Amino acid sequence: MTTHKATAERQGRFWVVSIDGLPEAEQNVTQGLTWTEAHENARELVSLVLDIEDDPAAYTVDLVPADPAMFEVASHLRRYRNNGHSHPFPCDCVPLDPARMGIGY
């Protein structure tokens, strides 16, 4: 089985993926709105460029983040959104009390 290394970098709302080892004259970049979509698009691009069947038994695409810290932040945000949280990061937020702050109405 052949493994193709791909590197993903966050650019705006998209993960932009560069795939190593494809023929030089061919397209070697794709993108996706989500990590999963970027990985699927990278697999599809390898299949198209190399003219091979998109079969997980035939090849894999090892997708890694260009910046691991950005991947962690994006993963954290996705988990919170998927779990219905409105605030992306846990915090010990205390509501502001205007009276305690000496602010009158």
Secondary structure, DSSP 8 states (H G I E B T S, - for coil): -EEEEEEEEEETTEEEEEETTS-TTS--EEEESSHHHHHHHHHHHHHHHHT----TTTEEEEEEESSHHHHHHHHHHHHHHHTT-SSSS--------TTTTT---
